[in-house]
C-alpha cells in the first residue's frame, strides 16, 4: 500500500486493552496521538504491523496481523516511544 499523504508519520507503541497488549505502528499527523484520539470523525485506530499478546502473558505473541482496528473506547493505556 502506497501512502500518498506525506504529512503522516509512523509512531511505534504498545496499546493496552483490558484483555490484550498490541505492539505496532500508528500513523499520526502533526497533532500526534492526541489528535488521532480526539478526531470525532473516526471511532477506531488502525494499528499496523501488529503483534498481539494477552495481558497475563505479555511476552508470548498470540497473533500477528498486518492491520488491527481497535475502538478508541477500548484503550486502557497507550505507551509510545520517545520522538
Secondary structure in CASP SS format (residue, H / E / C, confidence):
PFRMAT SS
TARGET T0000
AUTHOR 0000-0000-0000
METHOD secondary structure of the structure
MODEL  1
X C 1.00
X C 1.00
X C 1.00
X C 1.00
X C 1.00
X C 1.00
X C 1.00
X C 1.00
X E 1.00
X E 1.00
X E 1.00
X E 1.00
X E 1.00
X E 1.00
X E 1.00
X E 1.00
X C 1.00
X C 1.00
X C 1.00
X E 1.00
X E 1.00
X E 1.00
X E 1.00
X E 1.00
X E 1.00
X E 1.00
X E 1.00
X E 1.00
X C 1.00
X C 1.00
X C 1.00
X H 1.00
X H 1.00
X H 1.00
X H 1.00
X H 1.00
X H 1.00
X H 1.00
X C 1.00
X C 1.00
X C 1.00
X C 1.00
X C 1.00
X E 1.00
X E 1.00
X E 1.00
X E 1.00
X E 1.00
X E 1.00
X E 1.00
X E 1.00
X E 1.00
X E 1.00
X E 1.00
X C 1.00
X C 1.00
X E 1.00
X C 1.00
X C 1.00
X C 1.00
X C 1.00
X C 1.00
X E 1.00
X E 1.00
X E 1.00
X E 1.00
X E 1.00
X E 1.00
X E 1.00
X E 1.00
X E 1.00
X H 1.00
X H 1.00
X H 1.00
X C 1.00
X C 1.00
X E 1.00
X E 1.00
X E 1.00
X E 1.00
X C 1.00
X C 1.00
X C 1.00
END
